[in-house]
Amino acid sequence: MIKKKSTLIAPMLALALSTSLYAKQYSVENLSLQKAIEQLSKDSNMSYMLDAKLLKNQKASNFKNIEGIEKAFEELLKNTNLEAIIEDNTILIRKRIVDKKEKNSSNNLGEVEVQGEWLGNSSYEDVKTYSGARTIIDSATLSKTAVKNIEDALRVVPGIQIQDETGTGVLPNISLRGLKPGRSANLNAMVNGIPASIAPYSHSSFSLFPITMETLETIDIVRGGAAVHYGPNNVGGVVNFVTKPISTKPSSTIKGTVQSADNGNILTDTYFRTGGFINDNLGLQLQYNNINGESFRDHSDTNVNNFIFDLEYFPTDNSEIKSNIQYYKADANLPGAQLPKDYKDDKSSSQRPHDEFHGKTKRASITYKLNLTEDTEFYWMNYAQKSERRFDWGWNTSGSSFTPGTANSVRVADREIDVFGTEPRFTFEKANHKVTFGTRYVKEDVDYLLHQMKFSDGVQDTLRDWKIKTDAVAAYLSDTISLMDGRLKVTPGIRYEKIDTDFGDNLSNDPLADKRKDMRSWLPGLSIGYQATNDLFLFTNAQRSLKSPQVAQVRKDGDLAAELAWNYELGFRYEPNSKFSIGSTLFRIDYEDQIEYVASTQSFKNLGETRHQGIETQINFKPSDNTQFALGYTYLDTEQLTGDNRGNQLPWVAKHQFSISSDYEYDKNKFNLTGLYISKAFSDSTNTKEESANGQYGEVPSYTLWNAKVSREVKINSDFTADLSFGVNNIFDKDYYFRGVDVSPIGRVAGQGRTFIISAQINF
């Protein structure tokens, strides 16, 4: 411990002035933490005491004109593991004493020890100095906007485009930066840092999406700079869905939401949560979410049940265990696509009476974290899941295939998938280095069945009976080097992926029908972040990303390699004050070795190359304490670089995306208005403009959507509060659509018209 004295004013004068210290204003700008402490000590005419090892080249938080030395130190140290104690005209800097339950609080943004998680706490503070494009949607935003489901919540995020297939949120189709949206197959989604797809390597498409909006606290959308630490399937980025944390004190929530379409169709959403820390060491929580009813479309009956049980336990002061058990079950009729003439007659009708989805999954995870010292962290994640999912759809065996209204049979795609994964990770800090090393092993077993039953005879034939086994090993290493008093952080890293897939055909007696695919890839990356001034943060990154062949592709002849892409970003965030901020990112994706089906050889080959580039901008403006605006704009330019359609735009991609959100708060009433504009897009690789007779090809028109919501918090008594809200989604009943997807690829799929949303929540 060292003690230093301010030399500007004699100790007696400092003591005489100490009574007025709390009226003085203090500012810190562009200083290391040590320099900032020295400056505040001098400005306040106080001595200070600290252990120099606690500072570890940390950068000071910038602030202006904070009144009072105590508040100034609180602001200075808010994102560190330190606190300031002021007694007898002396400032004592020490390691913060944190209650174990406080570590779990979503409001506690400071690190208590060194943290190996690349995305941190998925908070706004983490975004400010993240070396890549990143957006946070917190629970307050989810509750104040008139969104029907997760897809609606993501629509306004720069770089994300949505195809809402069901209107109930059960099967989202999410595109990041122009990648194919179908079944969100190019989305690397996690739940609390754990892969959410039913098989991260061989079945990355979300034909089972075990996430419901009411269980979420935060959605963390990372569009660049995360490929080294999170893989595979991270070409477009990473989305981490963070569920509600265990409350520090026992509490409960009951919420009910009713969505009513213009035609009277009703969808209900019921949510219940209870739990909290029952003592200093153990926290428990149960969540249940049920979605039941239908969207505005016929043949859209949906029933979803989502149970989540969380446990958090602190065996010692420097260790933590988290466990999660989930059971998710969804059953839904799929209204599918319509022929153009039927769409024009009644867009709420359905011509796909045989299309259905059924899925369920049991998921469990346990993580262990140990801080051996304040400079080291060992983290070990383990997870397992058992999933079943089935699609039924109408099929025409005479050549019309998926054409609406022509089905003479039903096809059933039935899959059972077992996954186990384990990932230990070690992080340590030494001088100005923060080194993270991790490795992961994932084992996947997929039973892939396809049946067909003709209406004429009722006989069911088995068309496919495959068994796909995947063993994947990954290792990654990164080193964050802090320079210039922590203002410049350079992070080189590398990831190695080893993927072995065995394909077996149970219907074939030919031993050559069984295939083995072995893939090896080195994936380097570099991220740089620079705090240029108090208000300006600059970043750039370049990373190699990978997507492995999927279960439907590893079959047949041909040696497949993984799809690979280079991702580049250059951007800035500027926040001169609490009233205004702007962030913008230039990005480019060079996507190569994309897997395409070659009909002449009935095989899959690594033939495709595409380029995705553009700019994403987000502006936030708060003209008063109760009014704020958010503007977002994305320009997305794509190009096919191979094949007969070389030079054309990619289908499904809108070049321009603009969003605006405005908030006004009066007393306890909150008002929100959100608008979204999406420009026109093509629906096929040949960029056909005129719509085909069956609606499979042709331009998709641009559209604009407006949503509004008013909500109010009501305090019933000291133990009970209620939140009431009324919203309208698609206020002006805008007619918009996209073209078919997956088991219904031919025709138009209507976006949901005007929808009224009423919600009531009680907290106790």
MARFISE-635758 format. One record per residue (C-alpha): residue number from 1; x negated, y negated, z negated. Coordinates in steps of 0.5 Angstrom, whole numbers, always signed. Example, Ala and Ser with C-alpha at 12.3 -4.5 7.8 and 13.67 -1.06 7.14 Angstrom:
<recs>
     i      px      py      pz
     1     -25      +9     -16
     2     -27      +2     -14
</recs>
This chain:
<recs>
     i      px      py      pz
     1      +0      +0      +0
     2      -3      -7      +2
     3      -1     -14      -1
     4      -1     -20      +3
     5      +0     -27      +2
     6      +3     -33      +6
     7      -3     -38      +6
     8      +1     -44      +9
     9      +4     -47      +2
    10      +2     -46      -5
    11      +5     -40      -9
    12      +8     -46     -14
    13     +11     -50      -8
    14     +14     -43      -5
    15     +17     -41     -11
    16     +20     -48     -12
    17     +23     -47      -5
    18     +26     -40      -6
    19     +33     -43      -8
    20     +34     -45      -1
    21     +31     -39      +3
    22     +38     -37      +4
    23     +40     -43      +8
    24     +35     -43     +13
    25     +35     -40     +20
    26     +30     -35     +23
    27     +28     -32     +30
    28     +24     -27     +32
    29     +22     -27     +40
    30     +17     -22     +44
    31     +13     -19     +37
    32     +10     -13     +35
    33     +14     -11     +28
    34      +8     -12     +24
    35      +7     -19     +27
    36     +14     -21     +26
    37     +14     -19     +19
    38      +8     -23     +18
    39     +12     -29     +22
    40     +18     -28     +17
    41     +13     -28     +11
    42     +10     -35     +13
    43     +17     -38     +15
    44     +20     -36      +8
    45     +14     -38      +4
    46     +14     -31      +1
    47      +9     -25      +0
    48     +10     -18      +3
    49      +8     -11      +1
    50      +8      -5      +6
    51      +4      +1      +8
    52      +1      -1     +15
    53      +2      +7     +17
    54     +10      +5     +17
    55      +9      +1     +23
    56      +6      +5     +28
    57      +6      +0     +34
    58     +13      -1     +33
    59     +16      -7     +37
    60     +21     -12     +33
    61     +28     -13     +35
    62     +29     -20     +38
    63     +34     -25     +35
    64     +35     -32     +34
    65     +38     -37     +29
    66     +40     -32     +24
    67     +41     -35     +17
    68     +38     -32     +11
    69     +32     -28     +10
    70     +35     -22      +8
    71     +40     -22     +14
    72     +34     -23     +18
    73     +30     -17     +16
    74     +36     -13     +16
    75     +37     -15     +24
    76     +29     -14     +25
    77     +29      -7     +22
    78     +36      -4     +24
    79     +33      +0     +29
    80     +27      +3     +25
    81     +27      +8     +19
    82     +25      +2     +15
    83     +28      -3     +10
    84     +26     -10      +6
    85     +27     -11      -1
    86     +26     -18      -4
    87     +25     -19     -11
    88     +21     -24     -15
    89     +19     -28      -8
    90     +16     -22      -5
    91     +18     -18      +1
    92     +17     -10      +0
    93     +18      -6      +6
    94     +19      +1      +5
    95     +22      +7      +9
    96     +29      +7      +8
    97     +33     +11      +3
    98     +39     +15      +7
    99     +44     +19      +4
   100     +45     +26      +8
   101     +52     +24     +10
   102     +50     +17     +13
   103     +45     +21     +18
   104     +51     +24     +21
   105     +55     +17     +22
   106     +56     +15     +29
   107     +55      +8     +26
   108     +48      +9     +24
   109     +44      +8     +30
   110     +37      +8     +26
   111     +32     +13     +27
   112     +30     +16     +20
   113     +25     +21     +23
   114     +21     +21     +30
   115     +27     +24     +34
   116     +26     +29     +40
   117     +32     +28     +44
   118     +31     +24     +50
   119     +38     +21     +50
   120     +38     +19     +43
   121     +44     +18     +39
   122     +48     +16     +46
   123     +49      +9     +43
   124     +49      +2     +46
   125     +43      +1     +43
   126     +39      +7     +46
   127     +42      +4     +53
   128     +38      -3     +52
   129     +31      +0     +53
   130     +33      +7     +57
   131     +28      +7     +63
   132     +34      +9     +68
   133     +41      +7     +70
   134     +46      +9     +64
   135     +53      +7     +62
   136     +56      +9     +55
   137     +64      +9     +54
   138     +65      +9     +47
   139     +72     +11     +43
   140     +74      +4     +43
   141     +74      +4     +50
   142     +77     +10     +51
   143     +83      +8     +46
   144     +84      +1     +49
   145     +85      +3     +57
   146     +90      +6     +60
   147     +87     +12     +62
   148     +91     +19     +63
   149     +85     +23     +62
   150     +77     +24     +63
   151     +77     +23     +70
   152     +81     +16     +70
   153     +76     +14     +64
   154     +70     +15     +69
   155     +73     +12     +75
   156     +70      +5     +73
   157     +63      +7     +72
   158     +58      +5     +77
   159     +56     +11     +82
   160     +62     +15     +80
   161     +68     +17     +85
   162     +73     +21     +83
   163     +78     +26     +87
   164     +84     +27     +82
   165     +87     +34     +84
   166     +92     +36     +79
   167     +94     +29     +75
   168     +93     +33     +68
   169     +85     +33     +68
   170     +85     +40     +68
   171     +80     +41     +74
   172     +76     +34     +75
   173     +72     +33     +82
   174     +67     +28     +80
   175     +62     +25     +85
   176     +55     +22     +83
   177     +52     +18     +88
   178     +55     +21     +94
   179     +54     +28     +92
   180     +60     +33     +93
   181     +65     +32     +88
   182     +69     +39     +89
   183     +70     +42     +83
   184     +64     +37     +80
   185     +59     +42     +82
   186     +54     +37     +83
   187     +55     +35     +75
   188     +50     +37     +70
   189     +55     +36     +64
   190     +53     +37     +57
   191     +57     +37     +51
   192     +53     +35     +45
   193     +47     +36     +49
   194     +49     +43     +50
   195     +51     +46     +58
   196     +58     +45     +59
   197     +59     +49     +65
   198     +60     +56     +65
   199     +54     +58     +68
   200     +48     +53     +68
   201     +44     +56     +74
   202     +49     +61     +78
   203     +56     +58     +77
   204     +55     +50     +76
   205     +61     +48     +79
   206     +67     +47     +74
   207     +72     +51     +76
   208     +73     +52     +68
   209     +72     +45     +65
   210     +73     +46     +57
   211     +73     +39     +55
   212     +79     +34     +53
   213     +79     +27     +52
   214     +82     +26     +45
   215     +76     +30     +42
   216     +71     +26     +45
   217     +67     +20     +41
   218     +63     +18     +47
   219     +61     +19     +54
   220     +54     +18     +56
   221     +53     +17     +63
   222     +45     +18     +65
   223     +44     +17     +73
   224     +37     +17     +73
   225     +31     +19     +69
   226     +33     +25     +65
   227     +31     +31     +70
   228     +25     +33     +66
   229     +28     +34     +60
   230     +35     +36     +62
   231     +36     +41     +68
   232     +38     +44     +73
   233     +43     +41     +77
   234     +41     +34     +75
   235     +40     +31     +82
   236     +46     +26     +81
   237     +44     +25     +73
   238     +47     +28     +67
   239     +53     +26     +63
   240     +53     +28     +56
   241     +60     +29     +53
   242     +59     +27     +45
   243     +65     +30     +41
   244     +68     +26     +35
   245     +63     +27     +29
   246     +64     +30     +22
   247     +67     +24     +18
   248     +63     +22     +12
   249     +69     +22      +7
   250     +75     +27      +8
   251     +80     +25     +13
   252     +85     +27     +18
   253     +88     +24     +24
   254     +94     +26     +28
   255     +96     +23     +35
   256    +101     +24     +40
   257    +101     +21     +47
   258    +107     +22     +52
   259    +106     +20     +60
   260    +112     +19     +64
   261    +111     +19     +72
   262    +116     +15     +76
   263    +120     +21     +77
   264    +121     +23     +70
   265    +116     +28     +70
   266    +113     +29     +63
   267    +106     +31     +60
   268    +105     +31     +53
   269     +98     +30     +49
   270     +98     +32     +42
   271     +91     +32     +38
   272     +90     +34     +30
   273     +83     +33     +27
   274     +81     +34     +19
   275     +75     +35     +16
   276     +69     +31     +12
   277     +63     +32      +8
   278     +65     +36      +2
   279     +59     +35      -2
   280     +52     +31      +0
   281     +50     +37      +4
   282     +56     +40      +7
   283     +61     +38     +12
   284     +66     +41     +16
   285     +71     +39     +21
   286     +77     +42     +25
   287     +80     +39     +32
   288     +86     +42     +36
   289     +88     +39     +42
   290     +94     +41     +46
   291     +96     +38     +53
   292    +103     +41     +56
   293    +108     +39     +61
   294    +107     +37     +69
   295    +104     +31     +73
   296    +108     +27     +78
   297    +108     +33     +83
   298    +112     +39     +83
   299    +109     +46     +82
   300    +104     +42     +77
   301    +106     +46     +70
   302    +100     +45     +65
   303     +98     +48     +58
   304     +92     +47     +55
   305     +89     +49     +48
   306     +83     +47     +45
   307     +80     +49     +38
   308     +74     +46     +36
   309     +70     +48     +29
   310     +64     +44     +27
   311     +59     +45     +21
   312     +54     +41     +19
   313     +49     +43     +13
   314     +43     +40     +10
   315     +39     +45      +7
   316     +33     +40      +5
   317     +32     +33      +5
   318     +28     +34     +12
   319     +32     +39     +15
   320     +39     +40     +19
   321     +43     +45     +21
   322     +49     +44     +26
   323     +54     +49     +29
   324     +60     +49     +33
   325     +65     +54     +35
   326     +70     +53     +41
   327     +76     +57     +44
   328     +79     +53     +50
   329     +85     +56     +54
   330     +88     +53     +60
   331     +94     +55     +65
   332     +96     +51     +71
   333    +100     +51     +77
   334     +96     +47     +83
   335    +101     +43     +87
   336     +95     +43     +92
   337     +95     +39     +99
   338    +101     +37    +104
   339    +101     +37    +111
   340    +102     +29    +113
   341    +109     +29    +115
   342    +111     +33    +108
   343    +107     +27    +104
   344    +111     +22    +108
   345    +117     +25    +106
   346    +116     +26     +99
   347    +109     +26     +96
   348    +111     +29     +90
   349    +113     +35     +93
   350    +108     +42     +94
   351    +108     +46     +99
   352    +103     +51     +95
   353    +108     +55     +91
   354    +103     +61     +90
   355     +97     +57     +88
   356     +95     +57     +80
   357     +89     +57     +75
   358     +88     +61     +69
   359     +82     +60     +65
   360     +79     +61     +58
   361     +72     +61     +54
   362     +70     +62     +47
   363     +63     +58     +46
   364     +59     +58     +40
   365     +52     +54     +38
   366     +48     +53     +33
   367     +42     +48     +32
   368     +36     +47     +27
   369     +32     +41     +26
   370     +26     +40     +22
   371     +22     +34     +20
   372     +16     +37     +18
   373     +13     +30     +17
   374     +16     +23     +19
   375     +12     +24     +25
   376     +14     +31     +28
   377     +21     +34     +29
   378     +22     +41     +31
   379     +29     +43     +34
   380     +32     +49     +36
   381     +38     +50     +40
   382     +42     +57     +41
   383     +49     +58     +45
   384     +53     +63     +48
   385     +59     +63     +51
   386     +64     +68     +54
   387     +69     +66     +60
   388     +74     +68     +64
   389     +77     +64     +70
   390     +82     +66     +76
   391     +85     +62     +82
   392     +91     +65     +86
   393     +92     +62     +92
   394     +97     +63     +98
   395     +93     +65    +104
   396     +95     +67    +112
   397     +91     +73    +115
   398     +93     +71    +122
   399     +88     +65    +123
   400     +92     +59    +119
   401     +88     +61    +113
   402     +90     +55    +108
   403     +95     +52    +112
   404    +101     +50    +107
   405    +107     +53    +108
   406    +104     +59    +112
   407    +102     +64    +107
   408    +103     +71    +108
   409     +99     +74    +102
   410     +96     +72     +96
   411     +88     +72     +94
   412     +86     +72     +87
   413     +79     +70     +85
   414     +77     +73     +78
   415     +71     +72     +75
   416     +68     +74     +68
   417     +62     +70     +66
   418     +57     +72     +60
   419     +52     +67     +58
   420     +46     +66     +53
   421     +41     +61     +52
   422     +36     +59     +47
   423     +31     +52     +47
   424     +26     +51     +42
   425     +23     +44     +42
   426     +17     +40     +39
   427     +16     +33     +38
   428     +10     +29     +35
   429      +8     +22     +35
   430      +0     +21     +35
   431      -2     +14     +35
   432      +1     +11     +41
   433      +4     +17     +44
   434     +10     +21     +43
   435     +10     +28     +46
   436     +15     +33     +47
   437     +15     +40     +49
   438     +20     +45     +50
   439     +22     +51     +53
   440     +29     +55     +55
   441     +31     +62     +57
   442     +38     +63     +59
   443     +41     +69     +61
   444     +47     +70     +66
   445     +52     +76     +67
   446     +57     +74     +73
   447     +63     +79     +75
   448     +65     +77     +82
   449     +72     +80     +84
   450     +76     +78     +90
   451     +83     +81     +91
   452     +88     +80     +96
   453     +96     +82     +97
   454    +100     +82    +103
   455    +107     +80    +102
   456    +109     +85    +107
   457    +107     +91    +103
   458    +105     +89     +96
   459     +99     +93     +96
   460     +93     +90     +93
   461     +86     +90     +96
   462     +79     +89     +93
   463     +75     +85     +98
   464     +69     +83     +94
   465     +66     +87     +87
   466     +60     +83     +86
   467     +55     +83     +80
   468     +50     +77     +79
   469     +45     +77     +74
   470     +41     +71     +73
   471     +35     +70     +68
   472     +32     +63     +68
   473     +26     +61     +64
   474     +24     +53     +64
   475     +19     +49     +60
   476     +18     +42     +60
   477     +13     +37     +57
   478     +13     +29     +57
   479      +9     +24     +54
   480     +11     +17     +52
   481      +5     +12     +52
   482      +7      +6     +48
   483      +2      +0     +50
   484      +2      -8     +49
   485      +5      -7     +42
   486     +10      -2     +44
   487     +13      -7     +50
   488     +11      -2     +55
   489     +13      +5     +55
   490     +10     +10     +60
   491     +13     +17     +60
   492     +10     +22     +65
   493     +13     +29     +65
   494     +13     +35     +68
   495     +18     +41     +68
   496     +17     +48     +71
   497     +23     +53     +73
   498     +23     +60     +74
   499     +30     +63     +76
   500     +31     +71     +78
   501     +37     +73     +81
   502     +40     +80     +82
   503     +46     +81     +87
   504     +49     +88     +87
   505     +55     +90     +91
   506     +59     +95     +88
   507     +63     +96     +94
   508     +57     +98     +98
   509     +54    +104     +99
   510     +48    +101    +102
   511     +42    +100     +97
   512     +40     +94    +102
   513     +46     +90    +100
   514     +43     +89     +93
   515     +39     +83     +93
   516     +34     +80     +89
   517     +32     +72     +89
   518     +26     +70     +85
   519     +25     +62     +85
   520     +19     +58     +82
   521     +19     +50     +82
   522     +15     +45     +79
   523     +19     +38     +78
   524     +15     +32     +76
   525     +17     +26     +74
   526     +15     +19     +71
   527     +19     +13     +68
   528     +17      +6     +66
   529     +20      +1     +61
   530     +18      -6     +60
   531     +21     -11     +55
   532     +18     -17     +59
   533     +21     -22     +55
   534     +26     -22     +49
   535     +32     -22     +54
   536     +29     -18     +60
   537     +28     -11     +60
   538     +25      -8     +67
   539     +25      +0     +69
   540     +23      +4     +74
   541     +23     +12     +75
   542     +22     +18     +80
   543     +23     +25     +79
   544     +24     +31     +82
   545     +31     +35     +81
   546     +33     +42     +83
   547     +40     +46     +84
   548     +39     +53     +84
   549     +43     +58     +89
   550     +50     +59     +87
   551     +54     +66     +86
   552     +57     +66     +93
   553     +51     +64     +96
   554     +46     +69     +93
   555     +49     +75     +97
   556     +48     +77    +105
   557     +41     +77    +109
   558     +36     +71    +108
   559     +31     +69    +103
   560     +34     +62     +99
   561     +30     +57     +95
   562     +33     +52     +90
   563     +36     +46     +93
   564     +31     +40     +91
   565     +31     +32     +91
   566     +27     +26     +89
   567     +31     +21     +85
   568     +28     +14     +85
   569     +30      +8     +81
   570     +28      +1     +80
   571     +32      -4     +75
   572     +33      -9     +70
   573     +38     -11     +64
   574     +38     -18     +62
   575     +42     -20     +56
   576     +40     -28     +54
   577     +45     -28     +48
   578     +51     -24     +45
   579     +56     -27     +51
   580     +53     -25     +57
   581     +49     -19     +60
   582     +48     -16     +67
   583     +44     -10     +69
   584     +43      -8     +76
   585     +39      -1     +79
   586     +37      +0     +86
   587     +37      +8     +87
   588     +35     +13     +93
   589     +36     +20     +93
   590     +32     +24     +98
   591     +36     +31     +98
   592     +33     +37    +102
   593     +33     +44    +102
   594     +41     +44    +102
   595     +44     +51    +103
   596     +49     +51    +109
   597     +53     +57    +111
   598     +50     +60    +118
   599     +56     +63    +122
   600     +52     +66    +127
   601     +48     +70    +122
   602     +53     +71    +117
   603     +48     +68    +112
   604     +46     +62    +108
   605     +40     +58    +109
   606     +36     +52    +106
   607     +38     +47    +112
   608     +41     +41    +110
   609     +38     +34    +108
   610     +41     +28    +106
   611     +40     +21    +104
   612     +43     +17     +99
   613     +42     +10     +97
   614     +45      +4     +94
   615     +45      -1     +89
   616     +49      -1     +82
   617     +51      -7     +78
   618     +55      -9     +71
   619     +56     -15     +69
   620     +59     -17     +62
   621     +62     -24     +60
   622     +65     -26     +53
   623     +67     -33     +53
   624     +70     -33     +46
   625     +70     -28     +40
   626     +77     -25     +42
   627     +76     -25     +50
   628     +71     -21     +54
   629     +70     -19     +62
   630     +66     -13     +65
   631     +65     -13     +72
   632     +62      -7     +76
   633     +60      -6     +83
   634     +57      +0     +87
   635     +54      +0     +94
   636     +53      +7     +97
   637     +50      +8    +103
   638     +49     +16    +105
   639     +46     +19    +112
   640     +46     +26    +114
   641     +39     +28    +116
   642     +40     +34    +120
   643     +44     +38    +124
   644     +49     +36    +130
   645     +52     +31    +125
   646     +45     +27    +124
   647     +46     +20    +123
   648     +53     +20    +120
   649     +55     +18    +114
   650     +57     +24    +109
   651     +64     +25    +108
   652     +68     +24    +101
   653     +64     +18    +100
   654     +66     +11    +100
   655     +61      +5    +101
   656     +64      +0     +96
   657     +67      +1     +89
   658     +69      -5     +85
   659     +72      -5     +78
   660     +74     -11     +73
   661     +76     -10     +66
   662     +79     -16     +62
   663     +80     -15     +54
   664     +84     -20     +50
   665     +85     -19     +42
   666     +90     -23     +38
   667     +91     -22     +31
   668     +91     -14     +31
   669     +94     -14     +38
   670     +89     -12     +44
   671     +91     -13     +51
   672     +87      -9     +57
   673     +87     -10     +64
   674     +83      -6     +69
   675     +82      -6     +76
   676     +79      -1     +81
   677     +78      -2     +89
   678     +75      +4     +93
   679     +73      +3    +100
   680     +75      +8    +106
   681     +71     +14    +107
   682     +71     +20    +112
   683     +73     +27    +110
   684     +69     +31    +115
   685     +62     +31    +117
   686     +63     +29    +124
   687     +66     +22    +121
   688     +73     +23    +125
   689     +77     +17    +125
   690     +84     +19    +127
   691     +88     +24    +123
   692     +89     +31    +125
   693     +96     +34    +125
   694     +95     +38    +119
   695     +91     +33    +115
   696     +85     +36    +115
   697     +81     +31    +118
   698     +81     +23    +119
   699     +79     +17    +115
   700     +81     +16    +108
   701     +84      +9    +107
   702     +82      +4    +102
   703     +86      +3     +95
   704     +86      -1     +89
   705     +89      +1     +82
   706     +91      -3     +76
   707     +92      -1     +69
   708     +94      -5     +63
   709     +95      -3     +56
   710     +97      -6     +49
   711     +95      -3     +43
   712     +96      -5     +35
   713     +93      -3     +29
   714     +98      -2     +23
   715     +96      -2     +16
   716    +101      +2     +12
   717     +97      +2      +5
   718     +90      +3      +3
   719     +90     +11      +5
   720     +94     +10     +12
   721     +93      +7     +18
   722     +97      +7     +25
   723     +95      +6     +32
   724    +101      +4     +37
   725    +100      +3     +44
   726    +104      +2     +51
   727    +100      +3     +57
   728    +102      +3     +65
   729     +97      +7     +70
   730     +97      +5     +77
   731    +102      -1     +75
   732    +104      -3     +83
   733    +105      +5     +84
   734     +99      +4     +90
   735    +100     +10     +95
   736     +93     +13     +96
   737     +90     +20     +97
   738     +84     +24     +99
   739     +84     +31    +103
   740     +84     +38    +100
   741     +79     +41     +96
   742     +77     +48     +94
   743     +83     +53     +95
   744     +87     +48     +98
   745     +83     +45    +103
   746     +88     +43    +109
   747     +92     +37    +108
   748     +93     +30    +104
   749     +93     +31     +96
   750     +97     +25     +93
   751     +94     +21     +87
   752     +99     +20     +82
   753    +103     +14     +82
   754    +106      +9     +77
   755    +105     +13     +70
   756    +108     +10     +63
   757    +103     +12     +57
   758    +106     +11     +50
   759    +101     +13     +44
   760    +102     +14     +36
   761     +96     +15     +32
   762     +96     +16     +24
   763     +89     +16     +20
   764     +89     +18     +13
</recs>
